[in-house]
Amino acid sequence: NAGVIQTPRHKVTGKGQEATLWCEPISGHSAVFWYRQTIVQGLEFLTYFRNQAPIDDSGMPKERFSAQMPNQSHSTLKIQSTQPQDSAVYLCASSRTGGAREQYFGPGTRLTVL
Amino acid sequence: GQQVKQSSPSLTVQEGGISILNCDYENDMFDYFAWYKKYPDNSPTLLISVRSNVDKREDGRLTVFLNKSGKHFSLHITASQPEDTAVYLCAAGGEGTGSKLSFGKGAKLTVSP
């Protein structure tokens, strides 16, 4: 059984460019979470889907960041007009039923904005 | 503000000893508590978790202790081994907080041979 899959593993963009990050949750898991990890802030929650519906996006920067889950097998996080401060490791996690319980993380996408 | 705090950023333990990692939280609504292990350049891996209706859970060499009145939980690793060397992240969440997990910033455990 494959774990959470994230692509690409590394992405380098120039300032002002768009970045799209992909996540495939564990098969059968109904909840998908996106987190951002930096040295300074640690692991920060961004947004959460359950059964493909957006449930909580309280951690998402209001401008430039958006997330979607068009089907049960993948979710995307899009960052428009990337800035150097967006550089981080973006982690996707899934859980079987959602809620604050066992979440399993993917390998992450390291985004570097030059 | 930081809802989950790990006050000691690093810990060194001799092989065979007991490693104790601590975590404090602020939100009374939290009812799920977990510990994750993270190697450099890898994502966090769930080690053990506990819900608020119990105050202790054991799994092999790992034990989580939960003190709800003190808003504190800890991870004990007995018979610590060099391969336990990693960063340990505590996390907490609850249905009343929107289901997301709040993480501590991590504590680096080094087990020396």
Chai-1 contact restraints between the chains, C-beta under 6 A:
chainA,res_idxA,chainB,res_idxB,connection_type,confidence,min_distance_angstrom,max_distance_angstrom,comment,restraint_id
A,G42,B,F103,contact,1.0,0.0,6.0,A-B,restraint_1
A,G42,B,K105,contact,1.0,0.0,6.0,A-B,restraint_2
A,L43,B,F103,contact,1.0,0.0,6.0,A-B,restraint_3
A,F45,B,K100,contact,1.0,0.0,6.0,A-B,restraint_4
A,Y48,B,K100,contact,1.0,0.0,6.0,A-B,restraint_5
A,D56,B,G98,contact,1.0,0.0,6.0,A-B,restraint_6
A,L91,B,S43,contact,1.0,0.0,6.0,A-B,restraint_7
A,G99,B,E95,contact,1.0,0.0,6.0,A-B,restraint_8
A,G99,B,S99,contact,1.0,0.0,6.0,A-B,restraint_9
A,A100,B,Y32,contact,1.0,0.0,6.0,A-B,restraint_10
A,A100,B,G93,contact,1.0,0.0,6.0,A-B,restraint_11
A,A100,B,G94,contact,1.0,0.0,6.0,A-B,restraint_12
A,A100,B,S99,contact,1.0,0.0,6.0,A-B,restraint_13
A,R101,B,Y32,contact,1.0,0.0,6.0,A-B,restraint_14
A,E102,B,L46,contact,1.0,0.0,6.0,A-B,restraint_15
A,F105,B,S43,contact,1.0,0.0,6.0,A-B,restraint_16
A,F105,B,P44,contact,1.0,0.0,6.0,A-B,restraint_17
A,P107,B,S43,contact,1.0,0.0,6.0,A-B,restraint_18
A,G108,B,S43,contact,1.0,0.0,6.0,A-B,restraint_19
